[in-house]
């Protein structure tokens, strides 16, 4: 399930932005303060709003007035996503539109929430879910494409509060196919907040199949892959041997008191050493490889500045790992300041952020005829970025 279009209005620096033709691997470049982190926060906001509610998600960010674009706090916040979804054997371009405002007391509410797609090859998109301020309807036989629009069954619903997403409740039920699929997609988004310091400590014996957002269960996930997906673990080990000089063996070991530690064997030493003595870059590369070799890719993976703490020669190979992950089914969004990372990309994978009159503008590098001509002549994207040739971008790398 790949996101193809994102449209955001009145969300912090995004007064009115639209990103189209989004590829499986989408990399954001731009000077500091142009809104790269803001896009990732939009993903986090939607996930927080789903798992809790819109009011709580806004409160975590300082409230409605702090999230709405500066000077436009009386206008609604709007987020629209378009994504491909297969429904009973038919692929459809589904649109999810969310409009958030507040009442006269300043309490946030969902002004409108819509899930729509075309039932046939032609015609206007049909609303399969439509809610206003906690009340609305959903179609419970949407997958029956043999029925006419008039034969579809509307099921009226009233939510517990006007700041609860309709897809949160209705997405639990099989009869609302698109809502269930969309809810599952957002629930499984991985917006990384990785910290090397939290990935180092040994852990009590336990169970973890997927790397956490902060990476604090790295040893448990490594142990799970070691025991249950040896092919994945061996791919990780092979990649580490190729990319980290001297590392020949990585294995999870259980201590006498029931904790798990990662042990690294350096060919220069007789005895292995535990992860607390390994460089930050080694731990981070190992964590990325664990994440990117997950047997069940996250539908969306968002990582800010993966180049931090990594040797520059590793970055082109890391870009290839991200691309391979995206091709397996997990869409990847990355922000970067690294020309070396960009050199491993195509212009189709790069989007440029620039702040104009206080708000962000996003352009696709592929839309620039000048960049395309230079790339066709053999210039690499990172070199072009470093020279300041991405139109509208600050030349500084910082």
C-alpha positions as CSV (number, residue, x, y, z in Angstrom):
1,X,0.0,0.0,0.0
2,X,2.0,3.0,-1.3
3,X,1.2,6.6,-0.7
4,X,1.2,8.5,-4.0
5,X,0.1,12.0,-3.0
6,X,0.3,14.0,0.2
7,X,-1.4,17.4,0.6
8,X,-1.1,19.4,3.8
9,X,-2.7,22.7,4.6
10,X,-2.2,25.0,7.6
11,X,0.2,22.6,9.5
12,X,3.1,24.6,10.9
13,X,5.4,25.4,8.0
14,X,3.1,23.7,5.6
15,X,0.7,26.5,4.7
16,X,-0.3,24.7,1.5
17,X,2.0,22.0,0.1
18,X,1.3,19.1,-2.3
19,X,3.7,16.2,-3.0
20,X,2.7,14.0,-6.0
21,X,4.1,10.9,-7.8
22,X,5.8,9.8,-4.6
23,X,8.1,6.9,-5.3
24,X,8.8,3.9,-3.0
25,X,12.0,5.7,-1.8
26,X,11.4,9.4,-1.1
27,X,14.3,11.5,0.1
28,X,13.9,15.1,1.4
29,X,16.6,17.7,1.1
30,X,16.7,21.3,2.2
31,X,18.4,23.7,4.5
32,X,17.8,23.5,8.3
33,X,14.4,24.9,9.2
34,X,12.7,24.2,5.9
35,X,10.3,21.6,7.2
36,X,11.8,18.2,6.7
37,X,11.0,17.2,10.3
38,X,7.6,18.7,9.9
39,X,6.6,16.2,7.3
40,X,7.7,13.4,9.6
41,X,5.7,15.0,12.4
42,X,2.6,14.9,10.2
43,X,3.0,11.1,10.0
44,X,3.5,10.9,13.8
45,X,0.4,13.2,14.3
46,X,-1.8,10.9,12.3
47,X,-0.6,7.8,14.2
48,X,-1.1,9.6,17.5
49,X,-4.5,10.7,16.5
50,X,-5.4,7.2,15.6
51,X,-4.1,5.4,18.6
52,X,-5.5,8.1,21.0
53,X,-7.5,11.0,19.6
54,X,-7.0,14.3,17.8
55,X,-7.2,16.4,21.0
56,X,-4.4,14.4,22.6
57,X,-2.2,14.4,19.5
58,X,-2.5,18.2,19.3
59,X,-1.9,18.6,23.1
60,X,1.4,16.7,22.7
61,X,2.5,19.3,20.2
62,X,1.4,22.4,22.3
63,X,-2.2,22.6,21.2
64,X,-4.0,23.8,18.1
65,X,-2.5,27.2,18.0
66,X,1.0,25.8,18.0
67,X,0.3,23.3,15.2
68,X,-1.7,25.6,12.9
69,X,0.4,27.8,10.6
70,X,1.6,31.0,12.2
71,X,-1.0,33.7,11.7
72,X,-3.7,31.3,10.5
73,X,-4.9,29.7,13.8
74,X,-8.5,30.4,13.0
75,X,-8.4,28.2,9.8
76,X,-8.7,24.4,9.7
77,X,-5.8,22.0,9.5
78,X,-6.2,19.7,6.5
79,X,-4.3,16.5,5.6
80,X,-5.1,14.5,2.5
81,X,-3.4,11.2,1.5
82,X,-3.9,9.2,-1.7
83,X,-2.7,5.6,-1.8
84,X,-3.2,2.4,-3.8
85,X,-5.3,-0.3,-2.2
86,X,-6.4,-3.7,-3.4
87,X,-10.0,-4.4,-2.5
88,X,-11.2,-7.9,-3.3
89,X,-8.9,-8.2,-6.2
90,X,-9.5,-4.7,-7.6
91,X,-6.8,-2.0,-7.2
92,X,-8.2,1.4,-6.4
93,X,-6.7,4.9,-5.8
94,X,-8.1,5.7,-2.4
95,X,-8.3,9.2,-0.9
96,X,-8.3,9.9,2.8
97,X,-9.2,13.5,3.7
98,X,-9.1,14.9,7.2
99,X,-10.1,18.5,8.2
100,X,-9.5,19.6,11.9
101,X,-10.8,22.8,13.5
102,X,-11.9,23.8,17.0
103,X,-15.1,24.9,18.6
104,X,-15.9,28.3,20.2
105,X,-14.2,27.1,23.4
106,X,-11.0,26.2,21.6
107,X,-11.6,22.4,21.9
108,X,-10.4,20.6,18.8
109,X,-12.8,18.6,16.7
110,X,-12.9,16.8,13.4
111,X,-14.7,19.0,11.0
112,X,-14.7,16.4,8.2
113,X,-13.3,12.9,7.6
114,X,-13.7,11.2,4.3
115,X,-12.5,8.0,2.7
116,X,-13.4,7.8,-1.0
117,X,-12.4,6.0,-4.3
118,X,-13.9,5.3,-7.7
119,X,-16.0,2.1,-7.8
120,X,-15.5,1.8,-11.6
121,X,-13.1,3.0,-14.3
122,X,-15.0,6.2,-14.6
123,X,-17.2,8.5,-12.6
124,X,-16.7,10.5,-9.5
125,X,-15.1,9.0,-6.4
126,X,-17.7,7.5,-4.1
127,X,-17.6,8.3,-0.3
128,X,-17.4,5.1,1.6
129,X,-16.9,6.9,4.9
130,X,-18.0,10.4,5.6
131,X,-18.1,11.9,9.1
132,X,-18.7,15.4,10.5
133,X,-18.0,16.3,14.1
134,X,-18.5,12.8,15.4
135,X,-21.5,11.8,13.3
136,X,-21.7,10.2,9.8
137,X,-21.9,6.9,7.9
138,X,-19.8,4.2,6.4
139,X,-20.7,1.7,3.6
140,X,-20.6,-1.8,4.8
141,X,-20.7,-3.7,1.5
142,X,-18.3,-1.5,-0.5
143,X,-16.4,-4.5,-1.9
144,X,-19.5,-5.7,-3.8
145,X,-18.7,-4.0,-7.2
146,X,-21.6,-5.8,-8.9
147,X,-24.1,-3.5,-7.0
148,X,-25.0,0.0,-8.1
149,X,-24.3,3.0,-5.9
150,X,-28.0,3.0,-4.9
151,X,-27.8,-0.6,-3.7
152,X,-24.9,0.0,-1.3
153,X,-25.8,0.0,2.4
154,X,-25.1,3.0,4.6
155,X,-24.5,2.3,8.2
156,X,-25.0,5.4,10.4
157,X,-22.7,5.9,13.4
158,X,-22.1,8.3,16.2
159,X,-18.7,8.4,17.8
160,X,-18.0,8.9,21.5
161,X,-16.4,12.4,20.9
162,X,-16.0,14.8,18.0
163,X,-12.2,14.5,18.1
164,X,-12.1,10.7,17.5
165,X,-11.2,9.4,14.1
166,X,-13.9,7.3,12.5
167,X,-11.3,5.0,11.0
168,X,-10.2,4.2,14.6
169,X,-13.5,2.5,15.5
170,X,-14.9,1.4,12.1
171,X,-11.4,0.1,11.0
172,X,-11.8,-2.7,13.5
173,X,-14.5,-4.4,11.4
174,X,-14.1,-6.5,8.2
175,X,-17.2,-5.0,6.6
176,X,-15.5,-1.7,6.2
177,X,-12.7,-2.9,3.9
178,X,-10.9,0.4,3.1
179,X,-11.2,1.8,6.6
180,X,-9.7,-1.4,8.1
181,X,-6.8,-1.4,5.6
182,X,-6.0,2.2,6.1
183,X,-6.2,1.9,9.9
184,X,-3.8,-1.1,9.8
185,X,-1.4,0.9,7.5
186,X,-1.2,3.8,9.9
187,X,-0.9,1.6,13.0
188,X,2.2,0.0,11.5
189,X,4.0,3.1,10.4
190,X,7.6,3.3,11.9
191,X,8.7,6.9,12.4
192,X,12.2,6.3,13.8
193,X,13.6,8.1,16.8
194,X,16.7,5.9,17.1
195,X,19.2,6.5,19.9
196,X,22.5,4.7,20.0
197,X,22.7,5.0,23.8
198,X,19.4,3.1,24.2
199,X,20.4,0.3,21.8
200,X,23.6,-0.6,23.7
201,X,22.4,-1.9,27.1
202,X,21.7,-5.6,27.6
203,X,18.1,-6.5,28.2
204,X,16.1,-8.9,30.3
205,X,15.0,-12.0,28.4
206,X,11.9,-11.3,26.4
207,X,10.4,-11.3,23.0
208,X,10.4,-8.7,20.2
209,X,9.9,-9.3,16.5
210,X,10.3,-5.7,15.3
211,X,12.7,-2.9,16.2
212,X,11.2,-0.2,18.4
213,X,11.1,3.4,17.3
214,X,14.0,4.2,19.7
215,X,15.9,1.0,19.1
216,X,16.0,0.0,22.8
217,X,15.0,-3.6,22.0
218,X,17.8,-4.2,19.5
219,X,19.2,-7.2,21.3
220,X,15.8,-8.9,21.6
221,X,15.0,-8.4,17.9
222,X,18.5,-9.7,16.9
223,X,17.9,-12.7,19.1
224,X,14.5,-13.3,17.4
225,X,16.0,-13.1,13.9
226,X,18.9,-15.4,15.0
227,X,16.5,-18.0,16.3
228,X,13.5,-17.8,13.9
229,X,14.8,-16.1,10.7
230,X,18.4,-17.3,10.3
231,X,18.4,-16.3,6.6
232,X,17.7,-12.7,7.6
233,X,20.2,-12.7,10.4
234,X,22.9,-14.2,8.0
235,X,22.2,-11.4,5.5
236,X,22.8,-8.9,8.2
237,X,26.0,-10.5,9.3
238,X,27.3,-10.7,5.7
239,X,26.5,-7.0,5.2
240,X,28.3,-6.1,8.4
241,X,31.4,-8.1,7.4
242,X,31.5,-6.2,4.1
243,X,30.9,-2.8,5.5
244,X,32.5,-2.7,8.9
245,X,36.2,-3.6,8.7
246,X,37.3,-6.2,11.2
247,X,33.9,-7.4,12.3
248,X,33.6,-11.2,11.6
249,X,30.9,-12.4,14.0
250,X,27.9,-10.9,15.7
251,X,25.8,-13.0,17.9
252,X,23.2,-12.5,20.7
253,X,24.2,-14.3,23.9
254,X,22.1,-14.9,27.1
255,X,23.9,-14.1,30.3
256,X,23.6,-16.1,33.5
257,X,21.1,-13.6,35.0
258,X,18.8,-13.9,32.0
259,X,19.8,-10.8,30.0
260,X,20.7,-10.7,26.3
261,X,23.8,-9.0,25.1
262,X,25.2,-8.6,21.6
263,X,28.8,-9.9,21.2
264,X,31.0,-8.7,18.4
265,X,34.0,-10.6,17.2
266,X,36.9,-8.6,15.7
267,X,39.3,-10.6,13.7
268,X,42.2,-8.8,15.4
269,X,41.2,-10.1,18.9
270,X,40.9,-13.6,20.2
271,X,37.8,-13.0,22.4
272,X,34.5,-11.2,21.4
273,X,33.4,-8.0,23.1
274,X,29.9,-6.8,24.0
275,X,28.1,-4.0,22.2
276,X,28.9,-1.4,24.9
277,X,32.5,-1.3,23.6
278,X,31.6,-1.0,19.9
279,X,31.6,2.3,18.1
280,X,28.4,4.3,17.7
281,X,28.6,3.9,13.9
282,X,28.9,0.1,14.2
283,X,25.8,-0.1,16.4
284,X,23.8,2.2,14.2
285,X,24.7,0.3,11.0
286,X,23.7,-3.0,12.7
287,X,20.4,-1.5,13.9
288,X,19.6,-0.2,10.4
289,X,20.3,-3.6,8.9
290,X,18.1,-5.3,11.6
291,X,15.4,-2.8,10.7
292,X,15.7,-3.2,6.9
293,X,15.8,-7.0,7.0
294,X,12.6,-7.3,9.0
295,X,10.7,-10.3,7.5
296,X,7.5,-8.1,7.5
297,X,8.4,-4.6,6.3
298,X,6.6,-1.6,7.8
299,X,4.2,-0.1,5.3
300,X,5.9,3.3,6.0
301,X,9.4,3.8,7.4
302,X,10.5,7.4,8.1
303,X,14.1,8.2,9.2
304,X,15.8,11.5,9.7
305,X,19.4,12.0,8.7
306,X,20.6,8.4,8.7
307,X,24.1,9.6,7.8
308,X,24.8,10.8,11.4
309,X,27.6,8.8,13.1
310,X,28.3,6.7,9.9
311,X,31.4,6.7,7.8
312,X,30.8,8.5,4.5
313,X,31.9,5.5,2.5
314,X,29.0,3.5,4.0
315,X,26.3,5.9,2.8
316,X,25.9,4.8,-0.8
317,X,25.5,1.2,0.3
318,X,23.0,2.3,3.0
319,X,21.0,4.0,0.3
320,X,20.9,0.7,-1.6
321,X,19.7,-1.1,1.6
322,X,16.8,1.5,1.9
323,X,15.9,1.0,-1.8
324,X,15.9,-2.8,-1.5
325,X,13.6,-2.5,1.6
326,X,11.2,-0.2,-0.4
327,X,11.1,-2.6,-3.3
328,X,10.1,-5.4,-0.8
329,X,7.0,-3.4,0.1
330,X,7.9,-0.8,2.7
331,X,7.7,2.8,1.5
332,X,10.6,4.8,2.8
333,X,10.9,8.5,3.6
334,X,14.3,9.9,4.5
335,X,15.7,13.4,5.2
336,X,19.3,14.0,4.6
337,X,22.1,16.7,4.5
338,X,24.6,14.3,3.0
339,X,25.8,14.7,-0.6
340,X,27.4,11.2,-0.4
341,X,23.9,9.7,0.4
342,X,22.3,11.7,-2.4
343,X,24.9,10.5,-4.9
344,X,23.4,7.0,-4.6
345,X,19.9,8.3,-5.6
346,X,18.0,9.2,-8.8
347,X,16.4,12.6,-9.2
348,X,13.0,10.8,-9.1
349,X,13.7,9.9,-5.5
350,X,14.6,13.4,-4.4
351,X,12.2,16.2,-3.2
352,X,13.5,19.7,-2.4
353,X,12.2,21.8,0.5
354,X,12.6,25.6,0.5
355,X,11.1,28.3,2.8
356,X,9.5,31.2,1.0
357,X,7.9,34.1,2.9
358,X,7.9,32.0,6.1
359,X,6.3,28.8,4.7
360,X,7.6,25.7,2.9
361,X,7.5,24.9,-0.7
362,X,8.2,21.4,-1.9
363,X,9.4,20.6,-5.5
364,X,10.4,17.3,-7.2
365,X,14.0,17.3,-8.4
366,X,12.8,15.4,-11.5
367,X,10.7,18.5,-12.5
368,X,13.9,20.6,-13.1
369,X,15.0,20.5,-16.7
370,X,18.4,21.8,-15.7
371,X,19.0,19.1,-13.1
372,X,17.8,16.4,-15.5
373,X,20.1,17.7,-18.2
374,X,23.1,17.7,-15.8
375,X,22.2,14.2,-14.5
376,X,21.9,12.9,-18.0
377,X,25.4,14.3,-18.7
378,X,26.8,12.2,-15.8
379,X,26.7,14.6,-12.8
380,X,25.6,13.0,-9.5
381,X,22.8,14.5,-7.4
382,X,24.9,15.0,-4.3
383,X,27.5,17.0,-6.3
384,X,24.7,19.1,-7.8
385,X,23.2,19.7,-4.4
386,X,26.6,20.7,-2.9
387,X,27.1,23.2,-5.7
388,X,23.8,24.8,-5.0
389,X,22.2,23.8,-8.3
390,X,18.9,22.6,-6.8
391,X,16.8,25.6,-7.6
392,X,15.3,27.5,-4.7
393,X,17.5,25.8,-2.1
394,X,19.9,27.3,0.3
395,X,23.4,26.5,-0.9
396,X,24.7,25.8,2.5
397,X,24.9,22.2,3.8
398,X,24.1,22.5,7.5
